[in-house]
Amino acid sequence: SRGTSAGFDRHITIFSPEGRLYQVEYAFKAINQGGLTSIGLRGADSAVVVTQKKVPDKLLDSDTMTHLFELSERIGCVMTGLIADSRSQVQRARYEAANWKYKYGYEIPVDMLCKRIADISQVYTQNAEMRPLGCSMILVGIDDEKGPQLYKTDPAGYYCGFKGCSVGVKQTEANSFLEKKVKKKHAWTQSETIETAISCLSSVLSADFKPSELEVGIVTTDNPRFRKLTEAEIDGHLVAIAERD
């Protein structure tokens, strides 16, 4: 009665006859549970992450709600999915970044941190004592050799570098929007990168945002520290988008 997944989704470590791991597929579905979409975009001299900010309860202090996290001085990330799982993954990433600096005496590169997080996620798909985390991490940072970097990792332990990527409910729509944009040109300035990412989000959600409904994190070659844009800065970009349209 339960279709093809009968019983094979009970155990995380068991393949179904079609060769699928249902629990891992369900972890991907869990990412959409929060109902949010996040965008990452890489420009010529900057990398940007943008996500929605929904405050579910009037009583909550909105300053304490965030999906953007600093992992090391120079690497930041946006988490999409179950926020409790996200915080746990962020905690681990911070530990890995600090451990790398302690061991080797320099900041961990973005791709190595992403690889490490992906490797840990992969173990969760293989060992019965853990469940996969229902969250996806998009990392941004400035690499000393390669410039702006944008990486994404998922619950299956897959990771990759991107020119532009998205995760969440409207992932497919956002990706096709970004594909069109990236195909046209790739040497975006800092504000073009931010504005393209924001307009991508507002186009796929067909919504106009207030500055308080967005979170934007950025790293640039001039200022490689990861930082969040203030509401005033976001407002400036929203006005620029409105004027451009």
LUMMI-132773 format. One record per residue (C-alpha): residue number from 1; residue in three letters; x, y, z. Coordinates in nm, 4 decimals. Layout:
(NUM; "ala"; (X; Y; Z))
...
***
This chain:
(1; "ser"; (0.0000; 0.0000; 0.0000))
(2; "arg"; (0.2929; 0.2363; 0.0630))
(3; "gly"; (0.4158; 0.2428; -0.2945))
(4; "thr"; (0.7707; 0.1510; -0.3889))
(5; "ser"; (0.9354; 0.2862; -0.0751))
(6; "ala"; (0.7710; 0.0169; 0.1419))
(7; "gly"; (0.9959; -0.0357; 0.4400))
(8; "phe"; (1.3074; 0.0936; 0.2667))
(9; "asp"; (1.2701; 0.4390; 0.4126))
(10; "arg"; (1.2744; 0.3000; 0.7673))
(11; "his"; (1.6509; 0.2610; 0.7748))
(12; "ile"; (1.8848; 0.5341; 0.6742))
(13; "thr"; (2.1577; 0.2949; 0.5637))
(14; "ile"; (1.9552; 0.0653; 0.3389))
(15; "phe"; (1.9244; 0.1051; -0.0372))
(16; "ser"; (1.5864; 0.0476; -0.1992))
(17; "pro"; (1.5744; -0.1938; -0.4958))
(18; "glu"; (1.5938; 0.1086; -0.7281))
(19; "gly"; (1.9155; 0.2099; -0.5552))
(20; "arg"; (1.7771; 0.5076; -0.3656))
(21; "leu"; (1.8280; 0.6199; -0.0088))
(22; "tyr"; (1.4872; 0.7497; 0.0914))
(23; "gln"; (1.5911; 0.9020; 0.4238))
(24; "val"; (1.8473; 1.1164; 0.2472))
(25; "glu"; (1.5862; 1.2248; -0.0066))
(26; "tyr"; (1.3520; 1.3164; 0.2791))
(27; "ala"; (1.6283; 1.5312; 0.4299))
(28; "phe"; (1.6221; 1.7366; 0.1085))
(29; "lys"; (1.2457; 1.7778; 0.1508))
(30; "ala"; (1.3021; 1.8958; 0.5074))
(31; "ile"; (1.5039; 2.1903; 0.3734))
(32; "asn"; (1.1814; 2.3305; 0.2246))
(33; "gln"; (1.0026; 2.2928; 0.5575))
(34; "gly"; (1.0904; 2.6453; 0.6676))
(35; "gly"; (0.9346; 2.7844; 0.3486))
(36; "leu"; (1.2372; 3.0026; 0.2720))
(37; "thr"; (1.4544; 3.0478; -0.0361))
(38; "ser"; (1.8192; 3.1589; -0.0288))
(39; "ile"; (2.0380; 3.2832; -0.3125))
(40; "gly"; (2.4164; 3.2938; -0.3467))
(41; "leu"; (2.5887; 3.4887; -0.6237))
(42; "arg"; (2.9517; 3.5510; -0.7136))
(43; "gly"; (3.0631; 3.8750; -0.8803))
(44; "ala"; (3.3997; 3.9931; -1.0097))
(45; "asp"; (3.5179; 4.1243; -0.6735))
(46; "ser"; (3.2525; 4.0038; -0.4273))
(47; "ala"; (3.0332; 3.7147; -0.3227))
(48; "val"; (2.6852; 3.7697; -0.1841))
(49; "val"; (2.4232; 3.5628; -0.0028))
(50; "val"; (2.0616; 3.6764; 0.0216))
(51; "thr"; (1.7792; 3.5092; 0.2111))
(52; "gln"; (1.4284; 3.5896; 0.3231))
(53; "lys"; (1.3686; 3.6900; 0.6800))
(54; "lys"; (1.0343; 3.5789; 0.8146))
(55; "val"; (0.9572; 3.6514; 1.1779))
(56; "pro"; (0.6777; 3.4069; 1.2602))
(57; "asp"; (0.5699; 3.5690; 1.5852))
(58; "lys"; (0.5050; 3.9332; 1.6738))
(59; "leu"; (0.6585; 3.8753; 2.0154))
(60; "leu"; (0.9964; 3.7638; 1.8832))
(61; "asp"; (1.2904; 4.0023; 1.8852))
(62; "ser"; (1.3703; 4.0102; 1.5133))
(63; "asp"; (1.7363; 4.1045; 1.5764))
(64; "thr"; (1.7962; 3.7638; 1.7309))
(65; "met"; (1.6514; 3.5797; 1.4303))
(66; "thr"; (1.9009; 3.5162; 1.1533))
(67; "his"; (2.0020; 3.2663; 0.8870))
(68; "leu"; (2.3390; 3.4297; 0.8246))
(69; "phe"; (2.6360; 3.3112; 1.0250))
(70; "glu"; (3.0031; 3.3983; 1.0423))
(71; "leu"; (3.2135; 3.0800; 1.0362))
(72; "ser"; (3.5548; 3.2432; 1.0528))
(73; "glu"; (3.6662; 3.6047; 1.0099))
(74; "arg"; (3.6585; 3.5720; 0.6330))
(75; "ile"; (3.3961; 3.3055; 0.5685))
(76; "gly"; (3.0245; 3.3465; 0.6146))
(77; "cys"; (2.7289; 3.1307; 0.5279))
(78; "val"; (2.3559; 3.1306; 0.4832))
(79; "met"; (2.1645; 2.8321; 0.6196))
(80; "thr"; (1.8406; 2.7113; 0.4679))
(81; "gly"; (1.6204; 2.4467; 0.6270))
(82; "leu"; (1.5579; 2.3415; 0.9842))
(83; "ile"; (1.7132; 2.6150; 1.1945))
(84; "ala"; (1.8120; 2.3899; 1.4861))
(85; "asp"; (1.9995; 2.1548; 1.2519))
(86; "ser"; (2.1527; 2.4588; 1.0865))
(87; "arg"; (2.2914; 2.5930; 1.4125))
(88; "ser"; (2.4453; 2.2583; 1.4915))
(89; "gln"; (2.6151; 2.2504; 1.1501))
(90; "val"; (2.7351; 2.6103; 1.1929))
(91; "gln"; (2.8803; 2.5223; 1.5334))
(92; "arg"; (3.0715; 2.2328; 1.3762))
(93; "ala"; (3.1933; 2.4480; 1.0869))
(94; "arg"; (3.3241; 2.7099; 1.3300))
(95; "tyr"; (3.5072; 2.4396; 1.5198))
(96; "glu"; (3.6597; 2.3036; 1.1983))
(97; "ala"; (3.7666; 2.6523; 1.0860))
(98; "ala"; (3.9255; 2.7332; 1.4213))
(99; "asn"; (4.0938; 2.3929; 1.4350))
(100; "trp"; (4.2441; 2.4435; 1.0887))
(101; "lys"; (4.3837; 2.7826; 1.1896))
(102; "tyr"; (4.5296; 2.6343; 1.5057))
(103; "lys"; (4.6887; 2.3445; 1.3170))
(104; "tyr"; (4.8196; 2.5193; 1.0079))
(105; "gly"; (4.8498; 2.8818; 1.1154))
(106; "tyr"; (4.6346; 3.0344; 0.8409))
(107; "glu"; (4.2657; 3.0786; 0.7633))
(108; "ile"; (4.0855; 2.7759; 0.6187))
(109; "pro"; (4.0008; 2.8222; 0.2485))
(110; "val"; (3.6296; 2.8212; 0.1579))
(111; "asp"; (3.6498; 2.5034; -0.0501))
(112; "met"; (3.8256; 2.3101; 0.2270))
(113; "leu"; (3.5698; 2.4146; 0.4873))
(114; "cys"; (3.2858; 2.3187; 0.2542))
(115; "lys"; (3.4531; 1.9849; 0.1798))
(116; "arg"; (3.4932; 1.9164; 0.5516))
(117; "ile"; (3.1252; 1.9898; 0.6245))
(118; "ala"; (3.0204; 1.7777; 0.3255))
(119; "asp"; (3.2406; 1.4897; 0.4440))
(120; "ile"; (3.0769; 1.5039; 0.7872))
(121; "ser"; (2.7287; 1.5094; 0.6293))
(122; "gln"; (2.8193; 1.2073; 0.4191))
(123; "val"; (2.9052; 1.0076; 0.7307))
(124; "tyr"; (2.5559; 1.0830; 0.8637))
(125; "thr"; (2.4085; 0.9085; 0.5589))
(126; "gln"; (2.6133; 0.5973; 0.6301))
(127; "asn"; (2.5955; 0.5452; 1.0049))
(128; "ala"; (2.2755; 0.4348; 1.1710))
(129; "glu"; (2.3318; 0.6317; 1.4905))
(130; "met"; (2.2897; 0.9708; 1.3192))
(131; "arg"; (2.0215; 1.1166; 1.0971))
(132; "pro"; (2.1133; 1.3508; 0.8125))
(133; "leu"; (2.0736; 1.7191; 0.8956))
(134; "gly"; (1.7771; 1.8833; 0.7245))
(135; "cys"; (1.9684; 2.1895; 0.6120))
(136; "ser"; (2.1851; 2.3181; 0.3311))
(137; "met"; (2.4773; 2.5560; 0.3707))
(138; "ile"; (2.5863; 2.8171; 0.1156))
(139; "leu"; (2.9326; 2.9518; 0.1974))
(140; "val"; (3.0988; 3.2687; 0.0721))
(141; "gly"; (3.4521; 3.3905; 0.1214))
(142; "ile"; (3.7471; 3.5530; -0.0506))
(143; "asp"; (4.0240; 3.3121; -0.1483))
(144; "asp"; (4.3782; 3.4550; -0.1456))
(145; "glu"; (4.4526; 3.2967; -0.4835))
(146; "lys"; (4.1166; 3.2640; -0.6572))
(147; "gly"; (3.9255; 3.5690; -0.5338))
(148; "pro"; (3.5532; 3.5489; -0.4446))
(149; "gln"; (3.4274; 3.1959; -0.3786))
(150; "leu"; (3.0759; 3.0537; -0.3476))
(151; "tyr"; (3.0203; 2.6955; -0.2351))
(152; "lys"; (2.7152; 2.4926; -0.1442))
(153; "thr"; (2.6766; 2.1660; 0.0423))
(154; "asp"; (2.3693; 1.9490; 0.1001))
(155; "pro"; (2.2560; 1.6698; 0.3392))
(156; "ala"; (2.3879; 1.3986; 0.1046))
(157; "gly"; (2.7433; 1.5288; 0.1450))
(158; "tyr"; (2.7706; 1.6657; -0.2075))
(159; "tyr"; (2.9493; 1.9962; -0.2471))
(160; "cys"; (3.0513; 2.2164; -0.5360))
(161; "gly"; (3.1647; 2.5667; -0.6245))
(162; "phe"; (2.9133; 2.7920; -0.8005))
(163; "lys"; (2.8865; 3.1158; -0.9955))
(164; "gly"; (2.5333; 3.1460; -0.8637))
(165; "cys"; (2.3178; 2.9022; -0.6703))
(166; "ser"; (1.9990; 2.8820; -0.4697))
(167; "val"; (1.8365; 2.6511; -0.2215))
(168; "gly"; (1.4895; 2.6226; -0.0727))
(169; "val"; (1.1313; 2.6162; -0.1898))
(170; "lys"; (1.1800; 2.8074; -0.5157))
(171; "gln"; (1.5174; 2.6550; -0.5979))
(172; "thr"; (1.4354; 2.5481; -0.9568))
(173; "glu"; (1.2858; 2.8850; -1.0528))
(174; "ala"; (1.5739; 3.0761; -0.8919))
(175; "asn"; (1.8355; 2.8608; -1.0637))
(176; "ser"; (1.6856; 2.9206; -1.4074))
(177; "phe"; (1.6719; 3.2969; -1.3354))
(178; "leu"; (2.0397; 3.2930; -1.2326))
(179; "glu"; (2.1391; 3.0811; -1.5338))
(180; "lys"; (1.9972; 3.3464; -1.7670))
(181; "lys"; (2.1729; 3.6257; -1.5777))
(182; "val"; (2.5091; 3.4507; -1.5494))
(183; "lys"; (2.5024; 3.3577; -1.9196))
(184; "lys"; (2.4804; 3.7241; -2.0199))
(185; "lys"; (2.7787; 3.8544; -1.8252))
(186; "his"; (2.9925; 3.7665; -1.5343))
(187; "ala"; (3.1996; 4.0691; -1.4314))
(188; "trp"; (2.9502; 4.2118; -1.1845))
(189; "thr"; (3.0416; 4.4961; -0.9563))
(190; "gln"; (2.9611; 4.4695; -0.5889))
(191; "ser"; (2.6272; 4.6510; -0.6040))
(192; "glu"; (2.5261; 4.4742; -0.9266))
(193; "thr"; (2.5873; 4.1414; -0.7552))
(194; "ile"; (2.3728; 4.2355; -0.4550))
(195; "glu"; (2.0961; 4.3785; -0.6730))
(196; "thr"; (2.0900; 4.0781; -0.9086))
(197; "ala"; (2.0615; 3.8431; -0.6104))
(198; "ile"; (1.7812; 4.0482; -0.4536))
(199; "ser"; (1.5898; 4.0834; -0.7808))
(200; "cys"; (1.6264; 3.7080; -0.8375))
(201; "leu"; (1.4633; 3.6437; -0.5004))
(202; "ser"; (1.1841; 3.8943; -0.5545))
(203; "ser"; (1.1225; 3.7662; -0.9094))
(204; "val"; (1.0835; 3.3989; -0.8121))
(205; "leu"; (0.8690; 3.4811; -0.5100))
(206; "ser"; (0.6885; 3.7546; -0.7068))
(207; "ala"; (0.7016; 3.9783; -0.4009))
(208; "asp"; (0.8352; 4.3250; -0.3254))
(209; "phe"; (1.0492; 4.3216; -0.0144))
(210; "lys"; (1.0794; 4.5616; 0.2718))
(211; "pro"; (1.4388; 4.5953; 0.3993))
(212; "ser"; (1.3374; 4.4119; 0.7185))
(213; "glu"; (1.2278; 4.1063; 0.5168))
(214; "leu"; (1.5709; 4.0389; 0.3697))
(215; "glu"; (1.9105; 3.9407; 0.4991))
(216; "val"; (2.2169; 4.0100; 0.2889))
(217; "gly"; (2.5703; 3.8944; 0.3672))
(218; "ile"; (2.8720; 3.9988; 0.1621))
(219; "val"; (3.2473; 3.9535; 0.1286))
(220; "thr"; (3.4507; 4.1730; -0.1072))
(221; "thr"; (3.8140; 4.1771; -0.2159))
(222; "asp"; (3.8517; 4.5257; -0.0607))
(223; "asn"; (3.6973; 4.4090; 0.2659))
(224; "pro"; (3.7316; 4.0291; 0.2926))
(225; "arg"; (3.5574; 4.0148; 0.6323))
(226; "phe"; (3.2101; 3.8644; 0.6128))
(227; "arg"; (2.9492; 4.1187; 0.7120))
(228; "lys"; (2.5756; 4.1673; 0.7032))
(229; "leu"; (2.4258; 4.4671; 0.5310))
(230; "thr"; (2.2253; 4.7012; 0.7525))
(231; "glu"; (1.8586; 4.7701; 0.6746))
(232; "ala"; (1.9554; 5.1157; 0.5441))
(233; "glu"; (2.2056; 4.9632; 0.2979))
(234; "ile"; (1.9496; 4.7023; 0.1840))
(235; "asp"; (1.6968; 4.9839; 0.1383))
(236; "gly"; (1.9446; 5.1680; -0.0846))
(237; "his"; (1.9767; 4.8612; -0.3079))
(238; "leu"; (1.5993; 4.8074; -0.3170))
(239; "val"; (1.5529; 5.1692; -0.4273))
(240; "ala"; (1.8196; 5.1203; -0.6975))
(241; "ile"; (1.6376; 4.8085; -0.8238))
(242; "ala"; (1.3035; 4.9930; -0.8292))
(243; "glu"; (1.4561; 5.2840; -1.0219))
(244; "arg"; (1.6243; 5.0466; -1.2680))
(245; "asp"; (1.2973; 4.8661; -1.3418))
***
